[in-house]
Amino acid sequence: MYTNRPTAEEVELHPFFWPDHKKLLFLKDASDRLEIEKPTAPIVTRYEKDEAGPKILQGRDWTKVLDKELVEDLGKYRKYNGATVRDLLRVIRNKSHHYRDLAPQVRKLLGTMPEGFLRYFLVKFPHLFIVTYAFIKRECAREPAFQSYFAGQESRDILTL
């Protein structure tokens, strides 16, 4: 009767239902994957120009969206390009790895790990997770680092953007 309706198993595997720690780990793994490429590599260009940039940043500089205290903390350790989603993912990865080293006011701003931390970024960039997920699934699902995220999802793609 409802042939287009996903099965319960397919729904359970959908990233919308992943726990926050798994979503955060996925974003960090995606950051690691994109980071190994040159900025001009085809996979980075597709992510930035065709997928993530238009859907996530929508022409904005992400440093203008984040709170001032966090942006000021970023410049202490490395340079970030506010026009690239790849650098936004790097911020998420780096700040989650060094969460305990953050100033107390920045930790308070970001919230607890992983729930508050992830929520901070997803409220500011609502499409970040799902667009990155769809892109990585299409481009990198067979790579060993991502196979566990996509196990059991071969039968049918219930993800729609």
C-alpha positions in Angstrom: 0.0 0.0 0.0 2.7 2.5 1.0 5.6 1.4 -1.1 7.5 4.7 -0.7 7.3 4.6 3.1 10.6 3.8 4.8 10.8 0.8 7.0 11.4 1.1 10.7 14.9 -0.1 10.2 15.6 2.6 7.6 14.2 5.3 9.9 16.3 4.1 12.9 19.4 4.4 10.7 18.6 7.9 9.5 21.0 10.5 10.8 18.2 12.6 12.2 17.9 10.0 15.0 21.6 9.7 15.7 22.6 10.7 19.2 24.5 14.0 19.5 27.9 12.4 20.2 27.6 10.5 16.9 26.6 13.6 15.0 29.5 15.5 16.4 31.9 12.7 15.7 30.6 12.5 12.1 31.3 16.3 11.6 34.8 15.9 13.0 35.4 12.9 10.7 34.1 15.0 7.7 36.4 17.8 8.7 39.4 15.4 8.9 38.5 14.1 5.4 38.1 17.5 3.7 41.2 18.9 5.5 43.6 16.4 3.8 42.7 17.9 0.4 44.1 21.0 -1.1 41.5 23.9 -1.3 41.4 23.5 -5.1 40.8 19.7 -5.0 37.6 18.7 -6.8 35.9 17.2 -3.7 36.5 20.5 -1.8 35.3 22.6 -4.7 32.1 20.5 -5.0 31.5 20.7 -1.2 32.2 24.5 -1.0 30.7 25.8 -4.3 28.0 23.3 -5.1 26.8 22.0 -1.8 27.8 23.4 1.6 28.6 27.0 0.7 25.2 27.9 -0.9 23.1 25.8 1.5 24.9 26.4 4.8 26.5 29.8 4.6 24.1 31.4 2.1 26.7 34.0 1.1 27.5 34.8 4.8 30.9 34.9 6.5 30.5 32.4 9.3 32.7 34.4 11.6 29.9 37.1 11.6 27.4 34.5 12.8 29.4 33.1 15.7 29.5 35.0 19.0 32.3 37.5 19.5 33.9 35.7 22.4 34.3 32.5 20.3 35.6 34.4 17.2 38.2 36.2 19.4 39.3 32.9 20.8 39.8 31.4 17.3 42.5 33.8 16.3 44.8 32.8 19.1 45.8 29.6 17.5 45.4 29.6 13.8 43.8 31.5 10.9 40.3 30.6 9.6 38.6 31.6 6.5 35.0 32.7 7.3 34.0 32.1 3.7 34.6 28.3 3.7 32.5 25.7 5.4 35.6 23.5 5.6 37.1 26.0 8.1 33.8 26.1 10.0 34.1 22.3 10.4 37.7 22.7 11.4 36.6 25.1 14.2 34.0 22.5 15.4 36.7 19.8 15.4 39.4 21.8 17.0 37.2 23.4 19.7 35.7 20.1 20.6 39.1 18.5 20.9 40.3 21.4 23.1 37.1 22.1 24.9 38.7 21.8 28.4 41.3 24.4 27.4 38.7 27.0 26.4 38.2 30.0 28.6 35.2 29.5 31.0 33.1 32.2 29.2 33.6 30.4 25.9 32.7 27.0 27.4 29.6 28.5 28.9 28.7 30.0 25.5 29.2 26.7 23.7 27.4 24.6 26.4 28.1 21.1 27.6 29.7 18.5 25.5 28.4 17.1 23.2 24.8 18.2 23.4 25.1 21.9 24.0 28.2 22.2 21.9 26.6 20.6 18.9 23.4 22.6 19.4 25.3 25.9 19.4 26.6 25.3 15.9 23.4 23.7 14.5 21.2 26.5 15.7 23.5 29.0 13.9 23.9 26.8 10.8 20.7 24.6 10.7 21.7 22.8 7.4 25.3 22.1 8.4 24.9 18.5 9.6 22.4 17.2 7.0 24.1 18.8 4.0 27.5 17.6 5.1 26.0 14.1 5.8 24.4 13.9 2.3 27.6 15.1 0.6 29.9 12.7 2.5 27.5 9.8 1.9 27.5 10.5 -1.8 31.3 11.2 -2.1 33.0 9.1 0.6 30.6 6.4 1.9 32.9 3.6 0.8 36.0 5.0 2.5 36.9 3.1 5.7 36.5 6.1 7.9 32.8 6.5 6.9 31.6 2.9 6.4 30.2 2.6 9.9 28.0 5.7 9.4 26.4 4.2 6.3 26.1 0.5 7.2 22.7 -0.8 6.4 21.7 2.2 4.3 22.5 0.6 0.9 18.9 -0.5 0.1 17.2 2.8 -0.3 18.1 6.5 0.4 15.3 8.0 2.5 17.2 11.3 2.9 15.6 14.2 1.0 16.8 17.8 1.1 
